[in-house]
Amino acid sequence: MSARILIVDDLFPNVKLLETKLAMEYFDVLAAMNGPDALAICAKGLCDLVLLDVMMPGMDGFEVCRRLKNDPNTAHLPVVMVTALDQPSDRLRGLDAGADDFLTKPIDDVSLFARVRSLVRLKAVTDELRSRALASRDFGMGDPLALATAETGLNAAILVVEDRASAADRLSSALGQQHTVTVEADPHKALVLATEGNFDLALVSLDLEGFDGLRLCSQLRSLDRTRAMPVVMIAEGHDKSRVVRGLDFGVHDYLMRPVDRNELVARVRTQVRRRRFSDTLRGAVQASMELAIMDGLTGLHNRRYLDSHLGALFSEAALRGRPVAALMLDIDRFKSINDTWGHEAGDEVLRAFADRIRTHTRGIDVVSRYGGEEVVIILPDAEPAEAHAIAERIRERVEALPFSIQRDTRTIAVTVSIGVSCRRPEDTGPADMLKRADLALYRAKNSGRNRVEAAAA
């Protein structure tokens, strides 16, 4: 796996040692001898992971890490702190600063490479989300990176899989002050819980009675419902080889027994923050995709979506000799609604109009706001009589109940005129069918409105 690793250390021999080890594993290596230079390299997006020494003159590693994690542009960058300090309080300080892991000198090569590969894989996924989420700013949705970076990692739903009651109690007690904790001793029941629940993180003991905890970790990482959920292993000192295997297939983090309470809390918070960071970016991507094809006012598909999908739908119907129909709907005297009651009332009518249409269309139908108060409905596999019946039901539904306006303080009567047309063998494209629907709509308007007219045969 190729990635760019930034080594930050004020001692040149340390830099060369790590550089040699990483180069042998086919990583590209950059170096910085102080904190400000490291921040500058990270700000330019030149690295995929930072190996950061703690003890440096001037700006120490804790401050460098804190600045990286507080900047929306670099918060996604994995940081592994490397130091000779081996006290739990030192690890906690690094994790509180936002570090993704904490390696103690002399560094075990196997642990180093496993952790680097694991974090680089996670960053690759995050990078894809970041690039797509940034596009959402073009839709006026604000800055998703700033929103994601502000996440605290608190108030999470945690699943603890531990069959030793005393250990489960300690884990639950440590996490219960900041999170909601569910303990399950049976790994089979835990897997069902994880898939049916909505947990933010799972803590899994590798030393379960009669069951390989690493297998449960693998199952959680492979299932669609739990793939995005962070998994943290809890291992004995002799289980280092299994920890490395777990990191290799995607487990997010691990803790060694005896578990330090503060480190447990800090690592869980880090993993929850990272998961929610990705969820926020994923939500921004989804929202921007919806905005690109959805009408913001009515929630119907927009004209762009109709134009991009209608051609293929029409061509497939022609190829297979299947019917397809088009309805062109227009709210009667909509301008007078805006003029009399205001544009806010007009918007309320449009939203309710769209809701009523949705109740009388099928999942395969394409319902799009065509412009203003006009809506186009494409009905695949609908014969002329069926299309006319659907249009008539919609017309009746719109007329039957008054529309609420001015925040439900008043109601007004609304009607709709509808033109219906179907695909003909001589049509050169969907535009021919839509034109006939438009002409039929025009006749409905001229014939008194609040009616359905079919295209001339």
SULPE-V910020 format. One record per backbone hydrogen bond with DSSP energy under -0.5 kcal/mol. CO is the residue of the C=O (numbers start at 1). NH is the residue of the N-H. Records with the same first field share a line. If there is no record, write none. Layout:
CO: NH / NH
This chain:
3: 5 / 28
4: 6 / 48 / 49
5: 7 / 30
6: 8 / 51
7: 9 / 32
8: 53
10: 12
11: 15
12: 16
13: 17
14: 18
15: 19
16: 20
17: 21
18: 22
19: 23
20: 24
21: 25
22: 25 / 27
23: 26
28: 5
30: 7
32: 9
34: 38
35: 39
36: 40
37: 41
38: 42
39: 43
40: 44
41: 46
42: 45
48: 78
49: 6
50: 52 / 80
51: 8 / 53
52: 82
54: 56 / 61
57: 59
58: 60
60: 64
61: 65
62: 66
63: 67
64: 68
65: 69
66: 70
67: 71
68: 71
70: 72
71: 74 / 75
74: 77
78: 50
79: 81 / 100 / 101
80: 52
81: 103
82: 54
83: 105
87: 90 / 91
88: 92
89: 93
90: 94
91: 95
92: 96
93: 97
94: 99
95: 98
101: 81
103: 83
107: 109
108: 112
109: 113
110: 114
111: 115
112: 116
113: 117
114: 118
115: 119
116: 120
117: 121
118: 122
119: 123
120: 124
121: 125
122: 126
123: 127
124: 128
125: 129
126: 130
127: 131
128: 132
129: 133
130: 134
131: 135
132: 135
133: 136
134: 137
135: 138
136: 139 / 141
137: 140
142: 144
143: 147
144: 148
145: 149
146: 150
148: 151
156: 158 / 180
157: 200 / 201
158: 160 / 182
159: 161 / 203
160: 162 / 184
161: 205
163: 165
164: 168
165: 169
166: 170
167: 171
168: 172
169: 173
170: 174
171: 175
172: 176
173: 177
175: 178 / 179
178: 155
179: 181
180: 158
182: 160
184: 162
185: 187
186: 190
187: 191
188: 192
189: 193
190: 194
191: 195
192: 196
193: 197
200: 230
201: 159
202: 204 / 232
203: 161
204: 234
206: 213
208: 211
211: 213
212: 215 / 216
213: 217
214: 218
215: 219
216: 220
217: 221
218: 222
219: 223
223: 226 / 227
226: 229
230: 202
231: 252 / 253
232: 204
233: 235 / 255
234: 206
235: 257
236: 239
237: 240
239: 242 / 243
240: 244
241: 245
242: 246
243: 247
244: 248
245: 249
246: 251
247: 250
253: 233
255: 235
260: 264
261: 265
262: 266
263: 267
264: 268
265: 269
266: 270
267: 271
268: 272
269: 273
270: 274
271: 275
272: 276
273: 277
274: 278
275: 279
276: 280
277: 281
278: 282
279: 283
280: 284
281: 285
282: 286
283: 287
284: 288
285: 289
286: 290
287: 291
288: 292
289: 293
290: 293 / 294
293: 302
294: 296
295: 299
300: 295
301: 369
302: 306
303: 307
304: 308
305: 309
306: 310
307: 311
309: 313
310: 314
311: 315
312: 316
313: 317
314: 318
315: 319
316: 320
317: 321 / 322
323: 381
324: 423
325: 379
326: 421
327: 329 / 377
328: 419
329: 375
330: 417
331: 334
333: 337
334: 338
335: 339
336: 340
337: 341 / 342
338: 342
342: 346
343: 347
344: 348
345: 349
346: 350
347: 351
348: 352
349: 353
350: 354
351: 355
352: 356
353: 357
354: 358
355: 359
357: 360
358: 361
362: 365
365: 367
366: 368 / 378
367: 301
368: 370 / 376
371: 374
373: 331
374: 370 / 371
375: 329
376: 368
377: 327 / 379
378: 366 / 380
379: 325 / 382
381: 383
383: 387
384: 388
385: 389
386: 390
387: 391
388: 392
389: 393
390: 394
391: 395
392: 396
393: 397
394: 398
395: 399
396: 400
397: 401
403: 412
405: 409 / 410
406: 409
410: 405
412: 403
415: 332
417: 330
418: 453
419: 328
420: 455
421: 326
424: 427
429: 432 / 433
430: 434
431: 435
432: 436
433: 437
434: 438
435: 439
436: 440
437: 441
438: 442
439: 443
440: 444
441: 445
442: 446
443: 447
444: 449
445: 448
451: 418
453: 420
